[in-house]
Amino acid sequence: MSGEPTQSVIKRIIRQVGLECAAQGQTLSETLVAFMVKAVVLDPRNDFNMDQIITENDMQDLIQLCVTRLLDTTNPSLSTIKMQVYFDMNYANQDDLLSEQERVLEGKLAPIVRAITEAGPHGQEERENMYQKIVTYVLLRSGLGSPTDIEAVREVTAALQSVFPQTEMITFISLSKKDKEQQLKDLAMLVTGIRLHNKQCQKGGSGIDDLPAILNKAIPSATQTVDEHLNSCRLLVHRYTALLESMQEDPHRYSRLGTFKLKEALFNARQYEGFLCILLSDAITNAREVESLCVQFEATMMVLKNTMQDKTSIESKDVFPLFMELSKIWTGFQDAKLLLSFLTNMTDNLQQFSEIHSQLFPEEMLTSLLEGVTVKSDKERTKETMGTRVNVSDFKNQEWLFPETTDNFDELLIQYHGFCAHSVGVKGLTLVGNPAIGILKHKEKCYVFSSKEAAYVFAQDPDKFIQLNVEKAKEYPELIQLLELHHQFEYLVPHAQARNANKRSMKPPPKHDSSTQTDTHILPPTIVRSYEWNEWELRRKAIKLANLRRKLTHGMQTDLSHMRRENFTQVYLPKDVGTQTKRDNSSNVPKPQIFLKGLRGGSSPTTHMVAVDLTRPLDET
């Protein structure tokens, strides 16, 4: 394997470590194994040379070290890393959680939406089947009941028919696919609002839970549970901190407590505290949103009740917006319930990573170790240092920030998660910093301290102590996330630079966040909309403006211009004009036919003539 790149070797090691742990009954995620491999390689005590090609012996040693640490269930450091990996892979803020839930819901509804929007039924039976699919879609979309609940299906069908009768199916089928999907969502909201109103009026509500009452009862209980875990965790933090401080002050106590993994336990408790604070903040935010939703729900119901009171018919424009608003508010209740369930599961699952404290330090044992030791809380430590602050005149080349001189002081991004920048690397303690002492701004980054003395020592050589904190994180890899040092460990440290005379780790390449912004249009627009480049278009516009068909061209000369230029006159030539004044016409009349009898005479001397008119009448022609 002498020619293999280091990265491919690391992947092989991660795979091999996972297989060996699984063979011994521990199934671990690839993320956890990869983090442990990286932590073992970064630890200077293991002396791995990453500049050279990894030999077979190095690889086997690395695998064994990783397997040993991953199977050491008595080490709080492993529990902390597991807790960090679990939280990173499972926690999501409210927006991400709701977006994922919406994506899952859309995926579940996709088949029935396609069946409704892509089909084009023409027969009566096919339209009825599609209408039933719309009923099912509305029921599933609202989340108020199950399609197998006959009573819920009847309520949805009745509400849907009141706003979308089957006679409108022909119009619905003629819509585009996008318009159909939007109308389905609108119908689902309208039906949901109608059902909620009916439930309020005690005229239905099958399958609809009383979410406001459920949330108002469950949220305080969940918040109290998180708060109790947080208080217990903080008590452990205060006790571990007091024991570690006593070890540094009393050599006898150090020899007595040196075998205990107090620092690892402290880091575990601090990380657990940080995650619980995040969950508690989300729970409090959720409680405020539910309180606001309850007020909006009651107000909308009251307006709807007053609108519909004692009226036999109401225009849709008056009540449809109110039904839609009820549906939106109820969706907010459903989101709050989902978030509460998520926070409760996260709290329960995180607790398993803190059970190691009761195994390593039972209450009786911890009480005996704390005999003669003063335990101070974070608030008490902060209160003790409230009257002290850094004297800026003692530092010529350092920038200090104070509340009264700095805008948005509470929103400054503090390094090391707000812990004292001096105590982490020097003492291995995570003491909460007090911004009132003064915030040191060094290389565009802000640092806080637990005491004035710590601030003065750190300010003498900040780079030195920053590097000590990095070294401490290599020794305790759980500090990488606890102190938010990810930017310091984006690489595997080359061994040659790690063996520097004064520093055991490579200084990360300098980075600086910068941004620029330019205005899109500094000056007002000077575009001439009437500009035309085409000559023939200009001619056309000129002719249109001149309208020569109704104008005469005039020309004249003066004494000054006589014989100096040619003059032209343009007229339209006369055109041939004809009129018609005569029209040929004819009519058809009967031809006269008269027969004369007796002209030739007869036997009598007197001639008797008889005239017979044989002309046909006009109406027979």
Disulfide bonds with the S-S distance in Angstrom:
none
